[in-house]
């Protein structure tokens, strides 16, 4: 299957030194959530960005779901994130 970016290339872009926020940890600030839905060959992924006072965006949460995860489960996860990060500006 053709893809724009390989999974290996994407995986190498993940910064292992970042300290991610655990699911269910309440925080204040400005947040954006990105969603990439996969199913059979590509993983579904949810990422949360936070904007600091100096305008710098940081990846603070990343969740990769197992293949074949039901979309309803991912939507439930997103609902939980929106409840946790009260000021979600957008889900993309």
PyMOL commands that set and color helices and strands:
alter all, ss='L'
color gray80, all
select helices_A, chain A and resi 7-12+71-84
alter helices_A, ss='H'
color red, helices_A
select strands_A, chain A and resi 30-36+45-51+57-64+88-91
alter strands_A, ss='S'
color yellow, strands_A
deselect
rebuild
show_as cartoon
